[in-house]
Structure formats: structure tokens, C-alpha cells
Amino acid sequence: MLSILEMSALLLTLSAALGWINHKFLPMPHTIGLLTMSVAASLIMVGIDVMMPHRHLFEPLTNALLQIDFNAVVMNGMLAFLLFAGALHVDVRKLASRAVPVVVLATFATIASTFLVGFLFWQAAGLVGLPLPLSWALVFGALISPTDPVAVLSTLKNVNVPASLEVEMQGESLFNDGVGIVVFTILLAFAIGEPGGKQSAAGVAELLVVEAGGGVLLGLITGYIAYWGMRLIDDYAIEVLISLALVTATYALAQRIHVSGPLAVVAAGLLIGYRGPRDAMSDRTQTYVFGLWTLIDEVLNSLLFLLIGLEVLILRLDPLALLLATVAVPIVIVSRFIAVGTPVFIPRINRLMSRLNVVFLTWAGIRG
């Protein structure tokens, strides 16, 4: 069993080595290059293990990966820092100007996609010989429908898209998490037969307000406290420390009081990113604070995409499950197309959303 230090050394070394190879010899964006190379390396190692099953050549690496609780590492570790770093660099004024499309995409499109994916996946599972209850298919729909803010924000750094479309994609990916969590929680409770699965409309609305609204409110409160702390001093080291404390404390408190931690750190990041440079940070402090969070974003994204690629080593899929997973890809894409395309035909909303963006939004709906 590897220690935390040894595990960190292994992942950082692999990330640095593959990043160097990608930068030197390949034309791919950094995170995409890491993901591609780590998946390719994993598939090669799996192939070698299949051809030489008694050698166990890569067993130490496989055992090391099995030690990692991926959910805990991402949800209780990386996610808070990545979301804050992403929100810190979002232009709040531009986001406000595209508020209607962002809200429509983050709510209606997410919910519509959940039910479309769930129904089609349920049908597909029966056709390939792996039937499952509709309730669990809907849980999958809720799980896969929200776009991944980490992947979206990372990819947007490497492509040129119109400013308005970029803001819509950023806003949707940052805010549809709250809707996705509420829908997922309700459908999961329904699937496993808990009483909470039979929520009334009022109960669903209350859960949405508490989970999503509570997270945003918490983030604004803690963000404002941190903003005032920064405003009262001019010491870049302490202000950097305040930003780190803000993220960890906000996310931990959100989990403790059962509100959305991701939305809380997003709200805090938007507030600090908007008010901090204007009123609370000197030029020197801005250089260090924004520089640190850019670096944190790059390092954690590198590790995350590396881990995603290496996870192939420990996946054990039978042929039918692999077939169903393959079929799920076009199901998710088609459902996404319908979900983001429908609002452009709704009166009043269609004046604020371009039909030309539907195809791009469909393919840009990245899942992590």
C-alpha cells in the first residue's frame, strides 16, 4: 500500500512527464493530451495483461489506483478549488447580460435532458439484454445531464468561441449543478424506495430552495466576509491565505449544513472575482491571488484528467455493459440537442437565444 506522499509523487511525476511529452511532441491542449495519453497507456497495459495474464506486470499500479477513493478525491477535494478558480475568472457583468439563457440552460435543459436520457436509456437497456427499472434509468439521466464545469472551463481556455456563447457555457456549467443535485436526490430516493422519493411539488421546490438557494446564499455571505477582510489590509500573503481559507471553509460548512457546496464556492468566487480587484486588492495582490488560483486550476486539472485516463486500468466491463455504455453516448447527445434546442422556439426566450448556437451547445455539453 502506497503512502499519501508516495501516491502524490507518482501522480505528479506522471502528470509532469506526460505534460512534457504533450507540449514537446503533440499539438493537443494540455488536459486533453494528458487524458488521451493516459487512456492510451491504460489500454496498452490492459492489452499486455490480457496477453500475459500470469505476469501481473502492472499490479502495483492497479493496486495504487484501487486505493484512491475517486469520489472523495474529486467531490471532497479537488472540486471546491476547481470551481472557485473557474468562477474567479468569470466576468460577472457579461454573465448578468446573459442571465436568461443561463437560467434556461441550467434548469429547463438539465431537467428535460434527465427525463429524455432516462427514458431512452431504459429502452436501450432492455434491447441489449440488460433490463433495468425505469426509476434507475432516470437516476442515470440525472447523473449524466448536468455539464461538467471543470471540463467545460478547462476546454474553453483552448478554443475560440463568441463571447456571449462562452458566457452561456460557463454560466450553465457552474449553475446546473444545483438543479442536478436536487433532481438526482429525489430520483435516487424514489429508486431505492425511500419515503423522500414521493416528494410533492412543494417538497421539490423546498428542496431546490434549500439546496441550491442555501448554497448561493452561504457563498455570498462567506465571500463578503473574505472580501471585507481583504479590503481592510494590503498584504498579498495574507490575502492569498484568506482566499484559500474561504474555499475550504465555505465548502466544509456547506456540507455540514446540507446545502450545495459547489454552488457556494461558485458564488464566493464570482463575488471575489468581481469586487476584489475593484475595491479590495492592490495590483500586486491581484497578481499573486489570481496567479495562485490559475496555477491551482492547472495542476488540479492535470491530476484529474490523468486520473480519469488511468481509471481504465481498473474498469471491469462485460461485453453487454460495454455495448450499453456505447449506446448511451448517442442517447445523451441526442437528448442534449433536444433539451437545449427546445427553448429557442419558446416566445420571448427565443429572442435571447440563438438557434445557431444549439449545435455548438449540444457538442459542448461536456461530461466529466
Secondary structure, DSSP 8 states (H G I E B T S, - for coil): ---HHHHHHHHHHHHHHHHHHHHHH--S-HHHHHHHHHHHHHHHHHHHHHHSTTT-TTHHHHHHHHH--HHHHIIIIIHHHHHHHHHHTS-HHHHHHTHHHHHHIIIIIHHHHHHHHHHHHHHHHHHHT----HHHHHHHHHHHSS--HHHHHHHHTTS---HHHHHHHHHHHHHHHHHHHHHHHHHHHHHTT-GGGG--HHHHHHHHIIIIIHHHHHHHHHHHHHHHHHHT---HHHHHHHHHHHHHHHHHHHHHTTS-HHHHHHHHHHHHHHHIIIII--HHHHHHHHHHHHHHHHHHHHHHHHHHHHGGGG----HHHHHHHHHHHHHHHHHHHHHHHGGGGSTTTTTTS-TTHHHHHHHT----
